[in-house]
């Protein structure tokens, strides 16, 4: 039996709890030819990123099949709860040691992505699954991801992650972000450079907010 898991701005997600299918739907406000090309490009790009992650043995869904005529990406289902739910539960239990360990792991895994030239671009704890059997964090939803060697793109990735923590885990976000960045800096090849650029990105954001 197939269940509709979610619908985002670009795609509908279905699952039969063995596999997950992501189907990019038509956007009526775009020119039909442009819309088709854009959906095809994003479907192919997401598939390439999943293939690269599989080569790296990075914890992410395994690509099963891609069809850029139906705009579908079929991949493994990752069993477990979102990291958002896991952190919320651990916070309720006052188990800071465990949720901070998860955040450190997340930081290290973001570094692994950046070291491979991959920008996730939607780093939220809802896009991470704590695997039920392996007890480790898997990253999901690479629909906005892209390849880049630019420190600016890595810094923006971290900036988006910081704001996601702030909005979803507002009582503990600062501790979570600091420990995640400690893990990131330890593993990232361009860690120091990226952290400096993050400061610039945040200053730019504050400046814009005043105008």
N, C-alpha and C positions, 0 to 999 in steps of 0.2 A: 504494500500500500504506500502510495506517494503522498507526502504531506507538504503543504506550502509552508516553508519556514519563515520567510520574510520577503518584503519588497522594499528595495531601496530606490534611490533616484534614477538608477540606470537599469536595474535588473530585478528579476524575480528569482528567488532561491527555493528549490524543491529538494526533498530528501526522501529516500526509502530506508534511511538509517544504516545503509551499507555504502551508498554513494550520495553525492550532492550534485545537483545540476543547477547551473547558473545560466539564465536566459536573458540576454539583453533585449529589451523591447523597443519598439519604434517610438520615436519622439515626433509627434504630429507638428510641432512648431518649427521643426527644422526642414529644410529642403530635402525631399526624399532621397536624392542621390547622395547628398552630403551626409545625411543621417545614416545611410547604409554603409558608406565608407568609414565613418567614424566608429560605428559599432563593430565593424569588421576589424578595424585597426586595433581597437581596445581588446577585443576577444583574442586576437592573435598575440598581442603583447602580454596579456595576462597568462596565456598558455606558455609562452616562452619563459616567463619568469618562474612559473611553477616547474617547468622542465629543468631550469637552472638550479632551483632549490633542491630538486630531487637529486641532481648530480652532486650537490654539496652535502647531501644527507641532512639538510636543514629541516627541523620539525615544522612541516606545513602539509596541507593536503596533497596527495599524490595525484598528478594529472592522469586521467584514464583516457579521455578522448576530447577533441576539440572539433567543432563543426562551424566554420565561419559562414556557412550559407543559412543556417538556422540561428546563428549567433549564440550557440550553446557551448558551455565548458562543463564537462563531466569530471568529477574528482572524488577521491575518497572522503567518506564521512569521518570526522575526528570525534570520537566519543568523549564526553565529559562536559563539565559546566564552563561557562565563560570565566575568565580570570576576574572580571568585574564581580560576579557572584561569589567567587572564591574569596576575594579580598574583603568584600562586605561581610561575609560569614566569619572570617578570621578577625575582622575588626570588632564584630559583636562579641566574640569570645575573648577579646583583648589579647590575641595571640600575635603580637607585633613581630616577634622573631620570625614567624612563618611567613607573614605577608611581606615583610621586608626582604626575606630571602627570595620570594617570588619576584619582587621588583628588581633585585640585583640580577637575577637570571634574565629578566626582560631586557635590562640595559645591555648585558653581554650579548644577547641575541640581536638586538638592534645593531650593535657594533659588527657582528658577523655579516648582517645584511649589507651594511655600508662598506665593509671591506671587500665585498663581492660586487660593489657598484650598483646595489639595488636600494631604491628609495621606496618605502611602503606607502607613505603619504596619507595613511588613515590609521595611525597608531593609537588605538584606543583599547582599553581592557575588555571591551565587548568584541573586539576582533582578535582575541587571543583565547585559546581553550586550554584548560588544565586537563591534560589527557587522563582519562579514568584509570587506565592500566599502567601507563608508564610514569605517571606523576611528574610530568614535565610540561612546560609551556609550549604549545603549538601556535604559530601565527596563521591567521586565516584572512580571507578577503583581500586579495591583491589586485582588485579591480581598478584602483587608482595608481597602482605602482608603476615605476618606470626605471630604466637603467640610467645611471648618471655617475660621473666622476667628480662632480662639483661639490666642494665643501659647503657652499651656500645651500644646496638642496638637502644635504645631510642636516644642516643646522635648522632648516625649516621643518624637517621631519621631527626633530627633537622638540622644537617649539610647539608643534601641533600635539605631540605626545604630552608635553607639560600641561597644555590647556585642557586636554582630555582628562588628565588626572585631577586637575583643579575642579572641573565641573562634576566628575563622577565620584570622586573620593575626597570631597572638600575638607573633611576634618583631618585627614592624614596625608594629603597630596604632597606636602613639602618634604616630609620624611621619605615618602615613596620615591619622589623625583630625585632627591639627593642620592639615595642609595642606588637607584637605577643608573644615574650618571657616574657614580663611582665604578660600577660594573662596566659601563660603556667605555670610560677613559682607559680602563685597564686593558680592554681588548681591541679598541679601535685604532687602526693604523694612523688615522688623521685625527685622533681624539683631541689633542690640545688645540689644534687649528679649528676644529669644528666647534669646540666649546667657546673659543674666542668669537667665532662668527655668530654663535647663538646669542651672545651679548649684544652684538650689532643688530641682529634681527629683532630682538626684544626692544631695544631702544627705538628702532624704526617704528615698531608697533605702538609704543607709548606716544611717540611724536604724532603719529597719524590720529591717535585717539584724542589728542588735544585740539585737533582741527576739524 
